[in-house]
Amino acid sequence: MKFRVLAARFALMAVCALLTSVPAQAKSAYLQCVPYARQVSGVNIRGNAWTWWEQAAGRYQRGETPKVGAVMSFKKTARNPFGHVAMVSEIVSDREVLLTHANWSRRGGIERNVRAVDVSAAGDWSEVRVWFAPLGDLGTSTYPINGFIYSDGAPDAFAAPQVAKKADPIVVAALNLDLSDLKPETVAN
């Protein structure tokens, strides 16, 4: 009888140990902007979004002009402490693009072909306003950006995803995303 009690206690302790040893990225069920942008753009940079601009120096061309497939790099701010990255999926005009990105309007959500408007005084894409789904319009915040990281021959096969119509069946797609490079940061207030 004592053996069964001991075996049960051991099994319970082993299960508890396994549950607490799961890597941090596996515990998060939310898709982040970094692995999604890397997957859809072909720009192979790792680490938090705010680090992408500097990491791209010498590896990828960078600039102030949006191009389809390029990654828009958002600066780190108090409201956006990890920065943000989004792929340009279409050029609408010299002051408006459509973005495809993750984790913007809702935690872990993917948004395809949503508006981003250059609101900088100089028209140089240094500040943007981005579509925010809860408002059904551009968000009220202005975000500073570094510029665009060009994919330099990354997969040309990007085709803008089609938005499902109400009558269309729901299709769930899976992405094999490597989340191992995301690191938590502390934010000083």
DOVEX-322788 format. One record per residue: residue number from 1; residue in one letter; y, x, z of N, C-alpha, C in turn. Coordinates in nm, 3 decimals. Layout:
<recs>
(NUM; 'A'; (Y; X; Z); (Y; X; Z); (Y; X; Z)),
...
</recs>
This chain:
<recs>
(1; 'M'; (-0.119; 0.081; 0.000); (0.000; 0.000; 0.000); (0.126; 0.086; 0.000)),
(2; 'K'; (0.126; 0.193; 0.076); (0.242; 0.281; 0.082); (0.269; 0.345; -0.055)),
(3; 'F'; (0.161; 0.372; -0.128); (0.177; 0.433; -0.260); (0.254; 0.340; -0.354)),
(4; 'R'; (0.225; 0.211; -0.353); (0.294; 0.115; -0.438); (0.442; 0.105; -0.402)),
(5; 'V'; (0.473; 0.104; -0.277); (0.613; 0.099; -0.233); (0.686; 0.225; -0.277)),
(6; 'L'; (0.621; 0.338; -0.257); (0.681; 0.465; -0.300); (0.700; 0.468; -0.452)),
(7; 'A'; (0.601; 0.423; -0.526); (0.610; 0.420; -0.672); (0.721; 0.327; -0.719)),
(8; 'A'; (0.735; 0.213; -0.654); (0.841; 0.118; -0.691); (0.979; 0.177; -0.663)),
(9; 'R'; (0.994; 0.242; -0.547); (1.122; 0.306; -0.514); (1.154; 0.417; -0.613)),
(10; 'F'; (1.054; 0.497; -0.648); (1.076; 0.604; -0.744); (1.119; 0.548; -0.880)),
(11; 'A'; (1.051; 0.443; -0.923); (1.085; 0.381; -1.051); (1.227; 0.327; -1.049)),
(12; 'L'; (1.266; 0.263; -0.941); (1.402; 0.210; -0.928); (1.504; 0.323; -0.932)),
(13; 'M'; (1.478; 0.431; -0.863); (1.570; 0.546; -0.864); (1.578; 0.608; -1.003)),
(14; 'A'; (1.466; 0.616; -1.073); (1.465; 0.673; -1.208); (1.547; 0.587; -1.304)),
(15; 'V'; (1.533; 0.456; -1.294); (1.611; 0.366; -1.380); (1.760; 0.381; -1.350)),
(16; 'C'; (1.797; 0.386; -1.224); (1.938; 0.403; -1.186); (1.993; 0.536; -1.238)),
(17; 'A'; (1.913; 0.641; -1.229); (1.957; 0.772; -1.279); (1.977; 0.769; -1.430)),
(18; 'L'; (1.887; 0.704; -1.500); (1.901; 0.694; -1.646); (2.024; 0.613; -1.685)),
(19; 'L'; (2.052; 0.506; -1.613); (2.168; 0.423; -1.645); (2.298; 0.498; -1.624)),
(20; 'T'; (2.304; 0.585; -1.526); (2.429; 0.659; -1.500); (2.441; 0.784; -1.585)),
(21; 'S'; (2.335; 0.823; -1.654); (2.342; 0.944; -1.735); (2.372; 0.917; -1.881)),
(22; 'V'; (2.398; 0.792; -1.920); (2.430; 0.758; -2.058); (2.564; 0.821; -2.094)),
(23; 'P'; (2.575; 0.890; -2.207); (2.702; 0.951; -2.245); (2.815; 0.849; -2.248)),
(24; 'A'; (2.935; 0.895; -2.218); (3.052; 0.807; -2.210); (3.075; 0.731; -2.340)),
(25; 'Q'; (3.058; 0.798; -2.455); (3.086; 0.729; -2.580); (2.985; 0.619; -2.607)),
(26; 'A'; (2.864; 0.630; -2.553); (2.765; 0.525; -2.574); (2.795; 0.403; -2.488)),
(27; 'K'; (2.867; 0.422; -2.378); (2.901; 0.310; -2.291); (3.008; 0.221; -2.353)),
(28; 'S'; (3.093; 0.277; -2.438); (3.200; 0.200; -2.499); (3.147; 0.124; -2.620)),
(29; 'A'; (3.164; -0.006; -2.617); (3.118; -0.088; -2.729); (3.230; -0.109; -2.830)),
(30; 'Y'; (3.343; -0.043; -2.811); (3.459; -0.067; -2.895); (3.476; 0.044; -2.999)),
(31; 'L'; (3.498; 0.003; -3.121); (3.523; 0.098; -3.228); (3.665; 0.150; -3.215)),
(32; 'Q'; (3.683; 0.279; -3.225); (3.813; 0.342; -3.216); (3.865; 0.376; -3.355)),
(33; 'C'; (3.995; 0.401; -3.365); (4.057; 0.430; -3.494); (4.010; 0.561; -3.555)),
(34; 'V'; (3.984; 0.663; -3.472); (3.951; 0.796; -3.524); (3.821; 0.797; -3.604)),
(35; 'P'; (3.708; 0.756; -3.548); (3.586; 0.762; -3.630); (3.591; 0.669; -3.750)),
(36; 'Y'; (3.662; 0.557; -3.737); (3.671; 0.465; -3.850); (3.756; 0.527; -3.962)),
(37; 'A'; (3.870; 0.585; -3.927); (3.955; 0.649; -4.029); (3.882; 0.764; -4.097)),
(38; 'R'; (3.810; 0.840; -4.019); (3.734; 0.952; -4.076); (3.630; 0.899; -4.175)),
(39; 'Q'; (3.562; 0.791; -4.139); (3.458; 0.734; -4.224); (3.514; 0.678; -4.354)),
(40; 'V'; (3.624; 0.602; -4.348); (3.672; 0.535; -4.469); (3.760; 0.625; -4.556)),
(41; 'S'; (3.818; 0.730; -4.498); (3.909; 0.814; -4.577); (3.844; 0.942; -4.627)),
(42; 'G'; (3.743; 0.989; -4.558); (3.684; 1.118; -4.593); (3.759; 1.235; -4.535)),
(43; 'V'; (3.866; 1.212; -4.460); (3.938; 1.320; -4.392); (3.856; 1.354; -4.268)),
(44; 'N'; (3.796; 1.472; -4.269); (3.702; 1.508; -4.164); (3.771; 1.586; -4.053)),
(45; 'I'; (3.845; 1.513; -3.971); (3.912; 1.571; -3.855); (3.858; 1.499; -3.733)),
(46; 'R'; (3.844; 1.572; -3.624); (3.790; 1.516; -3.500); (3.895; 1.527; -3.390)),
(47; 'G'; (3.873; 1.456; -3.283); (3.966; 1.458; -3.170); (4.056; 1.337; -3.172)),
(48; 'N'; (4.134; 1.323; -3.068); (4.223; 1.207; -3.056); (4.321; 1.202; -3.172)),
(49; 'A'; (4.363; 1.081; -3.205); (4.445; 1.057; -3.324); (4.573; 1.140; -3.325)),
(50; 'W'; (4.639; 1.155; -3.210); (4.767; 1.226; -3.207); (4.751; 1.373; -3.246)),
(51; 'T'; (4.628; 1.427; -3.243); (4.606; 1.568; -3.278); (4.581; 1.589; -3.426)),
(52; 'W'; (4.559; 1.483; -3.503); (4.521; 1.496; -3.643); (4.625; 1.568; -3.727)),
(53; 'W'; (4.752; 1.540; -3.708); (4.855; 1.598; -3.794); (4.851; 1.751; -3.788)),
(54; 'E'; (4.849; 1.805; -3.667); (4.845; 1.952; -3.654); (4.712; 2.009; -3.701)),
(55; 'Q'; (4.604; 1.939; -3.674); (4.473; 1.987; -3.719); (4.463; 1.990; -3.872)),
(56; 'A'; (4.535; 1.901; -3.938); (4.529; 1.895; -4.084); (4.600; 2.013; -4.150)),
(57; 'A'; (4.693; 2.076; -4.078); (4.770; 2.188; -4.135); (4.673; 2.297; -4.183)),
(58; 'G'; (4.686; 2.335; -4.309); (4.602; 2.439; -4.367); (4.466; 2.390; -4.415)),
(59; 'R'; (4.428; 2.270; -4.378); (4.299; 2.215; -4.420); (4.316; 2.107; -4.526)),
(60; 'Y'; (4.419; 2.025; -4.510); (4.446; 1.914; -4.601); (4.594; 1.917; -4.636)),
(61; 'Q'; (4.626; 1.867; -4.753); (4.766; 1.851; -4.790); (4.826; 1.741; -4.703)),
(62; 'R'; (4.953; 1.759; -4.666); (5.023; 1.658; -4.587); (5.156; 1.629; -4.656)),
(63; 'G'; (5.209; 1.509; -4.632); (5.337; 1.477; -4.692); (5.394; 1.348; -4.639)),
(64; 'E'; (5.508; 1.309; -4.698); (5.580; 1.188; -4.657); (5.559; 1.072; -4.752)),
(65; 'T'; (5.481; 1.092; -4.857); (5.461; 0.988; -4.957); (5.322; 0.926; -4.940)),
(66; 'P'; (5.315; 0.795; -4.922); (5.184; 0.732; -4.909); (5.106; 0.736; -5.040)),
(67; 'K'; (4.977; 0.757; -5.030); (4.886; 0.754; -5.144); (4.761; 0.680; -5.100)),
(68; 'V'; (4.697; 0.609; -5.191); (4.574; 0.538; -5.160); (4.469; 0.639; -5.113)),
(69; 'G'; (4.406; 0.609; -5.001); (4.304; 0.697; -4.944); (4.358; 0.794; -4.841)),
(70; 'A'; (4.491; 0.810; -4.835); (4.551; 0.901; -4.737); (4.548; 0.839; -4.598)),
(71; 'V'; (4.554; 0.923; -4.498); (4.557; 0.877; -4.359); (4.701; 0.882; -4.309)),
(72; 'M'; (4.750; 0.767; -4.261); (4.881; 0.761; -4.197); (4.861; 0.807; -4.053)),
(73; 'S'; (4.933; 0.911; -4.014); (4.919; 0.970; -3.881); (5.035; 0.926; -3.792)),
(74; 'F'; (5.003; 0.850; -3.688); (5.103; 0.801; -3.593); (5.122; 0.903; -3.481)),
(75; 'K'; (5.246; 0.922; -3.440); (5.275; 1.013; -3.329); (5.233; 0.952; -3.196)),
(76; 'K'; (5.212; 1.039; -3.101); (5.182; 0.999; -2.964); (5.313; 0.953; -2.898)),
(77; 'T'; (5.310; 0.836; -2.834); (5.428; 0.785; -2.764); (5.384; 0.729; -2.629)),
(78; 'A'; (5.479; 0.689; -2.548); (5.446; 0.630; -2.418); (5.365; 0.501; -2.437)),
(79; 'R'; (5.402; 0.421; -2.538); (5.329; 0.296; -2.564); (5.199; 0.319; -2.639)),
(80; 'N'; (5.187; 0.431; -2.705); (5.072; 0.463; -2.788); (5.025; 0.605; -2.754)),
(81; 'P'; (4.973; 0.626; -2.631); (4.949; 0.761; -2.581); (4.842; 0.842; -2.655)),
(82; 'F'; (4.758; 0.778; -2.732); (4.657; 0.851; -2.807); (4.692; 0.863; -2.954)),
(83; 'G'; (4.810; 0.813; -2.994); (4.846; 0.810; -3.135); (4.760; 0.707; -3.206)),
(84; 'H'; (4.758; 0.714; -3.337); (4.677; 0.622; -3.417); (4.662; 0.681; -3.556)),
(85; 'V'; (4.552; 0.652; -3.620); (4.531; 0.690; -3.760); (4.481; 0.569; -3.836)),
(86; 'A'; (4.529; 0.554; -3.960); (4.493; 0.441; -4.044); (4.490; 0.488; -4.189)),
(87; 'M'; (4.402; 0.432; -4.268); (4.393; 0.470; -4.408); (4.476; 0.377; -4.496)),
(88; 'V'; (4.549; 0.435; -4.588); (4.626; 0.357; -4.685); (4.530; 0.302; -4.789)),
(89; 'S'; (4.521; 0.169; -4.797); (4.428; 0.108; -4.893); (4.498; 0.059; -5.019)),
(90; 'E'; (4.632; 0.041; -5.012); (4.706; -0.002; -5.132); (4.854; 0.028; -5.113)),
(91; 'I'; (4.920; 0.065; -5.223); (5.065; 0.082; -5.224); (5.124; -0.048; -5.277)),
(92; 'V'; (5.209; -0.113; -5.199); (5.271; -0.238; -5.241); (5.406; -0.210; -5.306)),
(93; 'S'; (5.486; -0.124; -5.243); (5.616; -0.083; -5.296); (5.651; 0.051; -5.233)),
(94; 'D'; (5.771; 0.101; -5.263); (5.810; 0.230; -5.205); (5.833; 0.222; -5.054)),
(95; 'R'; (5.840; 0.101; -4.997); (5.860; 0.085; -4.853); (5.751; 0.002; -4.786)),
(96; 'E'; (5.644; -0.030; -4.858); (5.537; -0.110; -4.799); (5.400; -0.066; -4.852)),
(97; 'V'; (5.304; -0.055; -4.759); (5.166; -0.024; -4.795); (5.074; -0.121; -4.722)),
(98; 'L'; (4.950; -0.122; -4.764); (4.847; -0.195; -4.691); (4.758; -0.091; -4.624)),
(99; 'L'; (4.721; -0.117; -4.498); (4.639; -0.025; -4.421); (4.504; -0.087; -4.391)),
(100; 'T'; (4.405; -0.002; -4.379); (4.275; -0.039; -4.327); (4.253; 0.048; -4.205)),
(101; 'H'; (4.232; -0.016; -4.090); (4.220; 0.062; -3.966); (4.144; -0.016; -3.859)),
(102; 'A'; (4.117; 0.052; -3.750); (4.043; -0.008; -3.638); (4.124; 0.004; -3.509)),
(103; 'N'; (4.098; -0.090; -3.419); (4.151; -0.085; -3.283); (4.303; -0.097; -3.277)),
(104; 'W'; (4.359; -0.191; -3.352); (4.504; -0.211; -3.350); (4.541; -0.347; -3.290)),
(105; 'S'; (4.514; -0.454; -3.360); (4.552; -0.587; -3.312); (4.463; -0.636; -3.199)),
(106; 'R'; (4.338; -0.597; -3.204); (4.248; -0.633; -3.095); (4.153; -0.517; -3.071)),
(107; 'R'; (4.116; -0.501; -2.948); (4.034; -0.389; -2.906); (3.906; -0.381; -2.988)),
(108; 'G'; (3.887; -0.269; -3.057); (3.766; -0.247; -3.134); (3.759; -0.317; -3.268)),
(109; 'G'; (3.858; -0.401; -3.300); (3.855; -0.477; -3.424); (3.891; -0.393; -3.545)),
(110; 'I'; (3.836; -0.431; -3.659); (3.869; -0.366; -3.786); (3.959; -0.460; -3.864)),
(111; 'E'; (4.067; -0.407; -3.919); (4.158; -0.484; -4.003); (4.166; -0.416; -4.139)),
(112; 'R'; (4.153; -0.497; -4.242); (4.156; -0.445; -4.379); (4.277; -0.500; -4.452)),
(113; 'N'; (4.344; -0.410; -4.520); (4.457; -0.448; -4.606); (4.565; -0.526; -4.531)),
(114; 'V'; (4.614; -0.467; -4.422); (4.723; -0.528; -4.346); (4.852; -0.450; -4.372)),
(115; 'R'; (4.964; -0.520; -4.364); (5.094; -0.463; -4.399); (5.142; -0.357; -4.301)),
(116; 'A'; (5.204; -0.254; -4.357); (5.281; -0.156; -4.281); (5.407; -0.134; -4.361)),
(117; 'V'; (5.522; -0.142; -4.294); (5.651; -0.133; -4.363); (5.730; -0.015; -4.308)),
(118; 'D'; (5.783; 0.065; -4.398); (5.871; 0.175; -4.361); (6.005; 0.115; -4.316)),
(119; 'V'; (6.040; 0.137; -4.190); (6.166; 0.085; -4.137); (6.263; 0.197; -4.101)),
(120; 'S'; (6.232; 0.318; -4.146); (6.319; 0.432; -4.117); (6.451; 0.418; -4.193)),
(121; 'A'; (6.558; 0.464; -4.131); (6.691; 0.454; -4.193); (6.697; 0.532; -4.325)),
(122; 'A'; (6.625; 0.646; -4.330); (6.629; 0.731; -4.449); (6.525; 0.693; -4.554)),
(123; 'G'; (6.439; 0.597; -4.524); (6.335; 0.558; -4.619); (6.232; 0.668; -4.639)),
(124; 'D'; (6.206; 0.746; -4.534); (6.117; 0.861; -4.546); (5.982; 0.843; -4.476)),
(125; 'W'; (5.948; 0.721; -4.441); (5.823; 0.690; -4.375); (5.808; 0.761; -4.240)),
(126; 'S'; (5.918; 0.779; -4.168); (5.908; 0.840; -4.036); (5.893; 0.735; -3.926)),
(127; 'E'; (5.921; 0.607; -3.958); (5.904; 0.497; -3.863); (5.850; 0.376; -3.937)),
(128; 'V'; (5.752; 0.310; -3.875); (5.692; 0.193; -3.940); (5.675; 0.078; -3.841)),
(129; 'R'; (5.663; -0.040; -3.899); (5.618; -0.158; -3.826); (5.489; -0.200; -3.894)),
(130; 'V'; (5.393; -0.244; -3.814); (5.258; -0.272; -3.864); (5.219; -0.416; -3.830)),
(131; 'W'; (5.145; -0.479; -3.921); (5.092; -0.613; -3.901); (5.022; -0.621; -3.766)),
(132; 'F'; (5.052; -0.727; -3.692); (4.988; -0.749; -3.562); (4.933; -0.890; -3.563)),
(133; 'A'; (4.802; -0.902; -3.567); (4.734; -1.031; -3.586); (4.776; -1.139; -3.487)),
(134; 'P'; (4.791; -1.110; -3.356); (4.830; -1.218; -3.265); (4.963; -1.284; -3.302)),
(135; 'L'; (5.052; -1.211; -3.368); (5.179; -1.269; -3.413); (5.168; -1.332; -3.551)),
(136; 'G'; (5.068; -1.290; -3.627); (5.055; -1.337; -3.764); (5.164; -1.281; -3.853)),
(137; 'D'; (5.216; -1.166; -3.815); (5.328; -1.104; -3.887); (5.336; -0.958; -3.844)),
(138; 'L'; (5.438; -0.889; -3.893); (5.461; -0.753; -3.846); (5.487; -0.757; -3.697)),
(139; 'G'; (5.438; -0.655; -3.628); (5.464; -0.645; -3.486); (5.612; -0.618; -3.461)),
(140; 'T'; (5.654; -0.637; -3.338); (5.795; -0.618; -3.303); (5.827; -0.473; -3.269)),
(141; 'S'; (5.725; -0.390; -3.248); (5.746; -0.249; -3.213); (5.758; -0.163; -3.337)),
(142; 'T'; (5.837; -0.059; -3.325); (5.851; 0.041; -3.429); (5.776; 0.165; -3.383)),
(143; 'Y'; (5.696; 0.224; -3.471); (5.615; 0.339; -3.436); (5.655; 0.459; -3.521)),
(144; 'P'; (5.679; 0.574; -3.456); (5.707; 0.696; -3.533); (5.577; 0.752; -3.591)),
(145; 'I'; (5.585; 0.799; -3.714); (5.466; 0.862; -3.773); (5.500; 1.004; -3.816)),
(146; 'N'; (5.395; 1.086; -3.823); (5.409; 1.223; -3.870); (5.421; 1.226; -4.021)),
(147; 'G'; (5.342; 1.144; -4.085); (5.335; 1.142; -4.230); (5.195; 1.105; -4.274)),
(148; 'F'; (5.155; 1.156; -4.391); (5.027; 1.120; -4.451); (4.942; 1.244; -4.471)),
(149; 'I'; (4.815; 1.231; -4.439); (4.717; 1.338; -4.461); (4.635; 1.294; -4.582)),
(150; 'Y'; (4.640; 1.377; -4.687); (4.573; 1.340; -4.812); (4.428; 1.387; -4.811)),
(151; 'S'; (4.341; 1.302; -4.862); (4.198; 1.327; -4.853); (4.148; 1.437; -4.946)),
(152; 'D'; (4.229; 1.484; -5.037); (4.193; 1.596; -5.125); (4.053; 1.588; -5.184)),
(153; 'G'; (4.030; 1.486; -5.262); (3.903; 1.476; -5.330); (3.791; 1.420; -5.243)),
(154; 'A'; (3.828; 1.363; -5.131); (3.727; 1.295; -5.050); (3.673; 1.180; -5.133)),
(155; 'P'; (3.573; 1.114; -5.089); (3.510; 1.011; -5.173); (3.608; 0.921; -5.247)),
(156; 'D'; (3.602; 0.927; -5.379); (3.689; 0.842; -5.461); (3.634; 0.701; -5.470)),
(157; 'A'; (3.517; 0.680; -5.414); (3.450; 0.552; -5.428); (3.508; 0.445; -5.338)),
(158; 'F'; (3.619; 0.474; -5.270); (3.675; 0.372; -5.181); (3.724; 0.255; -5.265)),
(159; 'A'; (3.670; 0.142; -5.236); (3.717; 0.020; -5.298); (3.769; -0.067; -5.184)),
(160; 'A'; (3.883; -0.122; -5.200); (3.940; -0.205; -5.094); (3.841; -0.315; -5.060)),
(161; 'P'; (3.808; -0.328; -4.931); (3.713; -0.432; -4.891); (3.765; -0.571; -4.924)),
(162; 'Q'; (3.676; -0.660; -4.957); (3.714; -0.797; -4.987); (3.717; -0.879; -4.859)),
(163; 'V'; (3.814; -0.962; -4.845); (3.824; -1.049; -4.729); (3.738; -1.172; -4.754)),
(164; 'A'; (3.656; -1.205; -4.654); (3.566; -1.319; -4.669); (3.646; -1.449; -4.665)),
(165; 'K'; (3.606; -1.542; -4.749); (3.666; -1.675; -4.747); (3.588; -1.761; -4.648)),
(166; 'K'; (3.644; -1.871; -4.607); (3.578; -1.957; -4.509); (3.439; -1.999; -4.553)),
(167; 'A'; (3.421; -2.023; -4.681); (3.292; -2.070; -4.730); (3.190; -1.957; -4.742)),
(168; 'D'; (3.237; -1.831; -4.741); (3.146; -1.718; -4.756); (3.062; -1.701; -4.630)),
(169; 'P'; (2.937; -1.657; -4.645); (2.855; -1.629; -4.527); (2.912; -1.506; -4.456)),
(170; 'I'; (2.891; -1.499; -4.329); (2.939; -1.385; -4.251); (2.842; -1.271; -4.272)),
(171; 'V'; (2.897; -1.156; -4.308); (2.817; -1.037; -4.329); (2.857; -0.936; -4.224)),
(172; 'V'; (2.760; -0.878; -4.159); (2.786; -0.777; -4.058); (2.744; -0.643; -4.116)),
(173; 'A'; (2.836; -0.550; -4.119); (2.807; -0.418; -4.171); (2.798; -0.320; -4.056)),
(174; 'A'; (2.716; -0.221; -4.070); (2.702; -0.119; -3.966); (2.752; 0.012; -4.021)),
(175; 'L'; (2.828; 0.083; -3.940); (2.873; 0.217; -3.976); (2.807; 0.314; -3.879)),
(176; 'N'; (2.755; 0.422; -3.931); (2.704; 0.527; -3.843); (2.820; 0.617; -3.811)),
(177; 'L'; (2.883; 0.592; -3.699); (3.003; 0.666; -3.662); (2.971; 0.762; -3.550)),
(178; 'D'; (3.021; 0.884; -3.562); (3.004; 0.985; -3.458); (3.123; 0.975; -3.364)),
(179; 'L'; (3.099; 0.930; -3.243); (3.205; 0.913; -3.145); (3.211; 1.029; -3.046)),
(180; 'S'; (3.132; 1.131; -3.069); (3.119; 1.239; -2.971); (3.246; 1.321; -2.953)),
(181; 'D'; (3.338; 1.316; -3.048); (3.457; 1.399; -3.036); (3.568; 1.333; -2.957)),
(182; 'L'; (3.557; 1.206; -2.921); (3.663; 1.139; -2.846); (3.660; 1.186; -2.703)),
(183; 'K'; (3.779; 1.223; -2.653); (3.789; 1.272; -2.517); (3.890; 1.189; -2.441)),
(184; 'P'; (3.858; 1.153; -2.318); (3.958; 1.077; -2.238); (4.074; 1.167; -2.202)),
(185; 'E'; (4.190; 1.111; -2.197); (4.309; 1.184; -2.156); (4.376; 1.110; -2.043)),
(186; 'T'; (4.441; 1.184; -1.957); (4.518; 1.120; -1.852); (4.661; 1.104; -1.903)),
(187; 'V'; (4.721; 0.994; -1.869); (4.856; 0.964; -1.913); (4.947; 0.970; -1.793)),
(188; 'A'; (5.047; 1.056; -1.799); (5.143; 1.066; -1.690); (5.252; 0.961; -1.708)),
(189; 'N'; (5.277; 0.888; -1.604); (5.381; 0.784; -1.612); (5.510; 0.834; -1.557)),
</recs>
